[in-house]
Each structure stands twice: as structure tokens, then as C-alpha cells.
Amino acid sequence: MNKPHKHATLIKAWADGAEIQFFTPETKQWRDFCSTAPAWLLDTEYRIKPKTIKYRVALFGYEDKHWPVAFTTDEDLTKYHTFIKWIGDWQEVVVE
């Protein structure tokens, strides 16, 4: 019985449309492919690119009550009378 390729599961996922990344030991970072297809080298580490969510938190308030709300769109919130200010910059988190 033939042994499957080391990256067989990832190759199948890539063939079904998954985005694949490779690990660079020099920089200790995962990188996207610039070319159209991974080389599937046996001594290279690959993974399915994790899904991420980008969000920004705004502070709203009315009278003496305040509440933070996270938004995933860049809608202009300053038009709402309860908007006070943005709390920090855009953040990105990995969803696993």
C-alpha cells in the first residue's frame, strides 16, 4: 500500500479552494503565496490560512451612561448623536 504524500490533506484542501500559507524559518512568519500554486516541498511547513476578523471599537453614550460597541464595517458612526469617540485603531483577530 502506498503511503500518502506528506501534505496530502492540505493539497486536497487547496484543490477545493482553501488558501495555503508557508512558514519561513528565517523570519518565523507564515506567508501567503505570490505564485498560483504551492510547490508542496517535503521540507516546508504549510497550513490553511486562518480566517480573521477585523474590527474597531466605538464608545457610545447618553447622559451619564456609556457603552463600547465593536464594529466590523467602516460605517461613518460620527453621524449618530450617541457616538462619542473611537477607542483605538482597527484590530485583527484570528478565528479558529
N, CA and C of each residue as an Amber inpcrd file, in Angstrom:
protein
   288
   0.8430000  -1.1830000   0.0000000   0.0000000   0.0000000   0.0000000
   0.8850000   1.2430000   0.0000000   0.5750000   2.1750000  -0.8860000
   1.3560000   3.4030000  -0.9940000   1.0460000   4.3590000   0.1500000
   2.1080000   5.0070000   0.6360000   1.9520000   5.9970000   1.6990000
   1.5300000   7.3280000   1.0630000   0.4990000   8.0110000   1.6240000
   0.0670000   9.2860000   1.0420000   1.1550000  10.3550000   1.1730000
   1.1090000  11.3290000   0.3010000   2.0340000  12.4580000   0.3330000
   1.9420000  13.1460000   1.6920000   3.0610000  13.6370000   2.1880000
   3.1230000  14.2990000   3.4940000   2.0730000  15.4110000   3.6210000
   1.8140000  16.1240000   2.5420000   0.8830000  17.2590000   2.5630000
  -0.4520000  16.9390000   1.8820000  -0.7980000  15.6670000   1.7910000
  -1.9900000  15.2470000   1.0480000  -3.2520000  15.9700000   1.4880000
  -3.4580000  16.0940000   2.7920000  -4.6730000  16.7570000   3.2970000
  -4.7180000  18.2130000   2.8600000  -3.5680000  18.9060000   2.9550000
  -3.5160000  20.3110000   2.5510000  -3.6390000  20.4660000   1.0330000
  -3.0560000  19.5320000   0.2870000  -3.1720000  19.5700000  -1.1730000
  -4.6380000  19.4570000  -1.5770000  -5.3580000  18.5470000  -0.9340000
  -6.7900000  18.3860000  -1.2340000  -7.5730000  19.6390000  -0.8500000
  -7.2500000  20.2290000   0.3160000  -7.9350000  21.4530000   0.7440000
  -7.6610000  22.5840000  -0.2360000  -6.4010000  22.7180000  -0.6900000
  -6.0420000  23.7420000  -1.6710000  -6.8050000  23.5210000  -2.9890000
  -6.8980000  22.2710000  -3.4170000  -7.6240000  21.9490000  -4.6550000
  -9.1020000  22.3050000  -4.5340000  -9.6210000  22.2910000  -3.3020000
 -11.0250000  22.6510000  -3.0680000 -11.2070000  24.1370000  -2.7830000
 -10.1330000  24.9180000  -2.8930000 -10.2510000  26.3740000  -2.7730000
  -9.6730000  27.0120000  -1.5220000  -9.0890000  26.2300000  -0.6240000
  -8.5130000  26.8070000   0.5960000  -7.2630000  27.6160000   0.2590000
  -7.0540000  28.7130000   0.9860000  -5.8280000  29.4970000   0.8370000
  -4.7550000  28.8480000   1.7050000  -3.5790000  28.6480000   1.1210000
  -2.4840000  27.9710000   1.8050000  -1.3500000  28.9600000   2.0700000
  -0.7220000  28.8200000   3.2390000   0.4450000  29.6220000   3.5900000
   1.6270000  28.6920000   3.8540000   2.8400000  29.2650000   3.7890000
   4.0360000  28.5040000   4.1250000   4.8090000  29.2310000   5.2140000
   5.5710000  28.4690000   6.0030000   6.3230000  29.0290000   7.1230000
   7.7560000  29.2980000   6.6980000   8.2530000  30.4940000   7.0270000
   9.6420000  30.8240000   6.7400000  10.4290000  30.7950000   8.0490000
  11.2990000  29.8190000   8.2280000  12.0580000  29.6960000   9.4740000
  12.9380000  30.9150000   9.7670000  13.4350000  31.5710000   8.7210000
  14.3180000  32.7270000   8.9170000  13.5980000  33.8650000   9.6440000
  12.3790000  34.1400000   9.2410000  11.6180000  35.2440000   9.8450000
  10.6100000  34.7570000  10.8780000  10.4430000  33.4450000  10.9600000
   9.4650000  32.8320000  11.8690000   8.0530000  33.3910000  11.6370000
   7.6950000  33.5010000  10.3460000   6.3830000  34.0240000   9.9640000
   5.7250000  33.1250000   8.9230000   4.3860000  33.1390000   8.9590000
   3.6080000  32.4810000   7.9130000   3.4080000  33.4850000   6.8020000
   3.5650000  33.0300000   5.5400000   3.4640000  33.9290000   4.3920000
   2.4900000  33.3690000   3.3670000   1.8260000  34.2860000   2.6600000
   0.9420000  33.9170000   1.5570000   1.7960000  33.6150000   0.3260000
   1.2400000  32.8480000  -0.5930000   1.9230000  32.5530000  -1.8460000
   1.7020000  33.6750000  -2.8420000   2.7750000  34.0710000  -3.5130000
   2.6740000  35.0690000  -4.5900000   2.3570000  34.3840000  -5.9130000
   2.7580000  33.1280000  -6.0160000   2.5010000  32.3770000  -7.2440000
   1.1220000  31.7230000  -7.1590000   0.7490000  31.0260000  -8.1950000
  -0.5810000  30.4310000  -8.2380000  -0.6870000  29.1110000  -7.4900000
   0.4480000  28.4290000  -7.2740000   0.3660000  27.1040000  -6.6460000
   1.5400000  26.8640000  -5.7110000   1.2800000  26.2540000  -4.5550000
   2.3770000  25.8590000  -3.6700000   3.2330000  24.7770000  -4.3340000
   4.4940000  24.7170000  -3.9530000   5.3940000  23.7000000  -4.5160000
   5.2540000  22.3640000  -3.8000000   4.6810000  22.3650000  -2.6100000
   4.4760000  21.1640000  -1.7950000   5.7980000  20.4390000  -1.5360000
   6.8140000  21.1960000  -1.1240000   8.1140000  20.6250000  -0.7950000
   8.0130000  19.8650000   0.5280000   8.6660000  18.7470000   0.6190000
   8.5610000  17.9070000   1.8090000   9.1940000  18.5460000   3.0420000
  10.1860000  19.4130000   2.8540000  10.8470000  20.0370000   3.9960000
  10.2760000  21.4200000   4.3420000   9.1290000  21.7630000   3.7790000
   8.4750000  23.0460000   4.0600000   7.1910000  22.7920000   4.8310000
   6.9030000  23.6760000   5.7750000   5.6870000  23.5650000   6.5750000
   4.6060000  24.4320000   5.9360000   3.4190000  23.8580000   5.7510000
   2.2800000  24.5520000   5.1510000   1.0960000  24.5190000   6.1170000
   0.1610000  25.4200000   5.8980000  -1.0870000  25.4060000   6.6690000
  -2.1710000  26.0910000   5.8520000  -3.4210000  25.8360000   6.2460000
  -4.5470000  26.5880000   5.6810000  -4.5300000  27.9600000   6.3410000
  -4.6450000  28.9980000   5.5450000  -4.6080000  30.3610000   6.0720000
  -5.7720000  30.5590000   7.0430000  -5.4720000  30.9870000   8.2660000
  -6.5460000  31.1820000   9.2450000  -7.4780000  32.3200000   8.8180000
  -8.7290000  32.2010000   9.1780000  -9.6880000  33.2640000   8.9040000
  -9.5040000  34.3450000   9.9650000  -9.6590000  35.5870000   9.5690000
  -9.5010000  36.6990000  10.5010000 -10.7250000  37.6010000  10.4600000
 -10.9330000  38.2950000  11.5510000 -11.9840000  39.3100000  11.6380000
 -11.3070000  40.6230000  11.9860000 -11.6630000  41.6610000  11.2560000
 -11.1360000  42.9900000  11.5130000 -12.2490000  43.7980000  12.1810000
 -11.9160000  44.4790000  13.2880000 -12.9350000  45.2410000  13.9970000
 -12.3410000  46.4860000  14.6340000 -13.2230000  47.4070000  14.9820000
 -12.8470000  48.6360000  15.6670000 -13.9220000  48.9170000  16.7050000
 -13.5170000  49.4290000  17.8510000 -14.4560000  49.6710000  18.9400000
 -14.7670000  51.1590000  19.0380000 -16.0530000  51.4570000  19.1600000
 -16.5150000  52.8350000  19.3410000 -17.1660000  52.9680000  20.7090000
 -17.0520000  54.1500000  21.2690000 -17.7010000  54.4370000  22.5400000
 -18.9490000  55.2610000  22.2640000 -20.0800000  54.7920000  22.7800000
 -21.3490000  55.4920000  22.6590000 -21.7900000  55.9050000  24.0520000
 -22.6370000  56.8770000  24.1160000 -23.1190000  57.2840000  25.4250000
 -24.3060000  58.2110000  25.3390000 -25.0040000  58.2760000  26.4520000
 -26.1580000  59.1580000  26.5780000 -26.2700000  59.5330000  28.0450000
 -26.3080000  60.8110000  28.3090000 -26.3270000  61.3350000  29.6740000
 -25.1430000  60.7540000  30.4500000 -25.3610000  60.0180000  31.5260000
 -24.2430000  59.5020000  32.3180000 -23.9460000  58.0270000  32.0430000
 -24.4930000  57.4640000  30.9890000 -24.2630000  56.0550000  30.6490000
 -23.3920000  55.9790000  29.3890000 -22.4110000  55.0640000  29.4110000
 -21.5220000  54.8560000  28.2690000 -21.3970000  53.3670000  27.9870000
 -21.2330000  53.0200000  26.7160000 -21.0670000  51.6160000  26.3560000
 -20.1880000  51.4970000  25.1070000 -19.2690000  50.5120000  25.1090000
 -18.4510000  50.2640000  23.9230000 -19.1590000  49.2850000  22.9890000
 -18.9510000  49.4750000  21.6870000 -19.5360000  48.5850000  20.6850000
 -18.4720000  48.2990000  19.6300000 -18.2790000  47.0330000  19.2930000
 -17.3180000  46.6470000  18.2560000 -18.0150000  46.6040000  16.9010000
 -17.3480000  47.1310000  15.8780000 -17.8830000  47.1640000  14.5220000
 -16.9150000  46.5100000  13.5550000 -17.4600000  45.7740000  12.5970000
 -16.6380000  45.1320000  11.5830000 -16.7380000  45.8440000  10.2400000
 -17.4350000  46.9650000  10.1940000 -17.5200000  47.7550000   8.9720000
 -16.9630000  49.1430000   9.2530000 -16.6380000  49.8670000   8.2010000
 -16.1000000  51.2160000   8.3880000 -17.1890000  52.2820000   8.2100000
 -18.4040000  51.9230000   8.5820000 -19.5200000  52.8540000   8.5140000
 -19.1850000  54.1240000   9.3030000 -19.6270000  55.2750000   8.8040000
 -19.3940000  56.5450000   9.4890000 -20.3320000  56.6480000  10.6850000
 -19.8050000  56.3460000  11.8520000 -20.6220000  56.3510000  13.0660000
 -20.7580000  57.7380000  13.6830000 -19.9470000  58.6640000  13.2340000
 -19.9790000  60.0040000  13.8200000 -21.3190000  60.7020000  13.5750000
 -22.1190000  60.1910000  12.6650000 -23.4240000  60.8010000  12.3780000
 -24.4560000  60.4980000  13.4600000 -24.1840000  59.5070000  14.3170000
 -25.1340000  59.1610000  15.3730000 -24.9100000  60.0520000  16.5880000
 -25.9710000  60.5740000  17.1480000 -25.8340000  61.5250000  18.2470000
 -25.2810000  60.8880000  19.5240000 -25.3170000  59.5700000  19.6460000
 -24.7840000  58.9110000  20.8380000 -23.3150000  58.5090000  20.6830000
 -22.7420000  58.7070000  19.4700000 -21.3250000  58.3990000  19.2460000
 -20.4680000  59.4080000  20.0100000 -19.4740000  58.8870000  20.7690000
 -18.5640000  59.7700000  21.4910000 -17.2010000  59.7960000  20.8100000
 -16.5930000  58.6030000  20.6390000 -15.2780000  58.5520000  20.0030000
 -14.9200000  57.1050000  19.6630000 -13.9170000  56.9580000  18.8110000
 -13.3340000  55.6480000  18.5440000 -12.3980000  55.3000000  19.6870000
 -12.3960000  54.0450000  20.0900000 -11.4880000  53.5740000  21.1330000
 -10.4330000  52.7170000  20.4450000  -9.3260000  53.2900000  20.1000000
  -8.2380000  52.5620000  19.4540000  -8.4010000  52.4380000  17.9540000
  -7.4280000  51.7570000  17.3710000  -7.3730000  51.5480000  15.9250000
  -8.0290000  50.2300000  15.5460000  -8.0490000  49.9620000  14.2320000
  -8.5590000  48.6910000  13.7500000  -7.7080000  47.5600000  14.3300000
  -8.3590000  46.4840000  14.7300000  -7.7090000  45.2900000  15.2690000
  -8.0710000  44.1080000  14.3760000  -7.2000000  43.1260000  14.3680000
  -7.4710000  41.9120000  13.5970000  -7.2360000  40.7120000  14.5030000
  -8.2030000  39.8070000  14.5410000  -8.0660000  38.5970000  15.3570000
  -8.2710000  37.3670000  14.4920000  -7.5620000  36.3020000  14.8390000
  -7.6790000  35.0250000  14.1320000  -8.8500000  34.2590000  14.7120000
  -9.6970000  33.7470000  13.8270000 -10.8400000  32.9450000  14.2340000
 -10.4980000  31.4840000  14.0070000 -10.4820000  30.7030000  15.0600000
 -10.1190000  29.2830000  14.9050000 -11.2400000  28.3900000  15.3160000
